[in-house]
């Protein structure tokens, strides 16, 4: 038996189609949606950030203590992978806190994605009103 997969994807979500086959016929085909939480760092430098409170009801605070004078792109995705908002700020040092207003979003599970240089961090966020 062998397993093969095909993927159509967006940034955080993938629609996968899988085939399980023997040498002469496919015995099963199935489709699943996969939500991928990832930490990708191509610079070799660890990235640390804090997003609080989590769960959040009105304003999410984001702090990147080891990032100084770099542009940070913050994106919020719903559970289906749809981009809901995107903001940028310059992290000026350990005491810099960026506020993200989430009051307009329904309660539920979301993904917060930070892009710093060529590095990306994704973290789950729970909005609760």
C-alpha positions in Angstrom: 0.0 0.0 0.0 1.0 3.6 -0.5 -0.5 6.9 0.5 -0.6 9.9 -1.8 -2.1 13.4 -1.2 -2.9 16.5 -3.1 -3.3 19.8 -1.5 -4.9 23.1 -2.4 -4.0 25.7 0.2 -4.4 29.1 1.7 -2.1 30.5 4.3 -3.5 28.6 7.3 -5.9 26.1 5.9 -5.5 23.2 3.6 -8.0 21.1 1.7 -6.5 17.7 1.3 -7.6 14.8 -0.9 -6.0 11.5 0.0 -5.7 8.2 -1.8 -4.7 4.9 -0.2 -3.8 2.5 -2.9 -2.3 -1.0 -3.5 -0.2 -1.6 -6.5 -3.2 -2.1 -8.8 -6.1 -0.2 -7.3 -7.2 2.6 -5.0 -8.9 1.3 -1.9 -10.0 4.6 -0.4 -10.3 8.2 -1.3 -11.2 10.9 1.2 -11.1 14.7 1.7 -10.3 16.5 4.9 -9.7 20.1 5.9 -6.7 20.7 7.9 -5.9 23.8 10.0 -2.2 24.2 10.5 -0.7 26.0 13.5 2.9 26.8 12.6 6.0 28.4 13.8 8.4 29.1 11.0 11.6 30.9 11.5 14.1 31.0 8.7 16.5 33.5 10.4 17.6 31.0 13.0 16.7 33.5 15.8 14.0 32.5 18.2 11.0 34.8 18.2 9.0 35.3 21.4 5.8 37.1 21.8 3.0 37.4 24.2 -0.7 37.9 23.3 -2.9 38.6 26.3 -5.5 38.2 27.7 -6.4 34.9 26.1 -9.3 34.4 26.1 -10.0 38.1 25.1 -13.2 40.0 25.0 -12.3 43.5 23.7 -8.6 44.4 23.2 -5.8 41.9 22.6 -2.4 43.1 23.7 0.7 41.9 21.7 4.2 42.2 23.0 7.4 41.1 21.3 10.1 41.5 24.0 13.1 40.4 21.9 12.2 42.4 18.7 13.6 46.0 18.4 13.0 48.4 15.5 11.4 45.8 13.2 8.1 45.9 11.4 5.6 43.4 12.7 2.6 42.4 10.7 -0.3 41.0 12.7 -3.1 39.1 11.0 -6.2 37.6 12.5 -7.9 34.6 10.8 -11.1 32.9 11.6 -11.3 29.1 12.1 -12.0 28.7 8.4 -8.7 30.5 7.4 -10.4 33.7 6.3 -8.3 36.9 6.9 -10.3 39.2 9.2 -7.9 42.0 9.8 -4.3 42.9 9.2 -2.2 45.6 10.9 1.4 46.6 11.0 3.5 48.2 13.7 7.1 48.8 14.5 8.3 46.9 17.6 10.4 49.5 19.5 11.6 47.2 22.2 10.6 45.0 25.2 8.1 47.5 26.7 6.3 48.1 23.4 2.7 46.8 23.5 0.5 46.8 20.4 -3.3 46.7 21.0 -5.6 44.8 18.6 -9.4 45.6 18.9 -11.4 42.4 18.6 -14.8 43.6 19.9 -16.3 43.5 16.4 -15.6 39.7 16.0 -18.0 37.0 17.1 -17.0 34.8 20.0 -15.0 31.7 18.9 -11.6 30.4 18.0 -9.2 32.4 15.9 -5.6 32.4 14.7 -3.2 35.2 15.4 -0.3 35.3 13.0 2.8 37.5 13.4 5.2 38.1 10.6 8.6 39.5 11.5 11.1 39.7 8.7 11.1 36.2 7.1 9.7 34.5 10.3 6.1 33.7 10.9 4.4 32.6 14.2 0.8 31.5 14.5 -1.0 31.1 17.8 -4.6 30.3 18.7 -6.8 33.0 20.2 -10.2 32.6 21.9 -12.6 35.6 21.7 -15.2 35.5 24.4 -17.7 38.4 25.0 
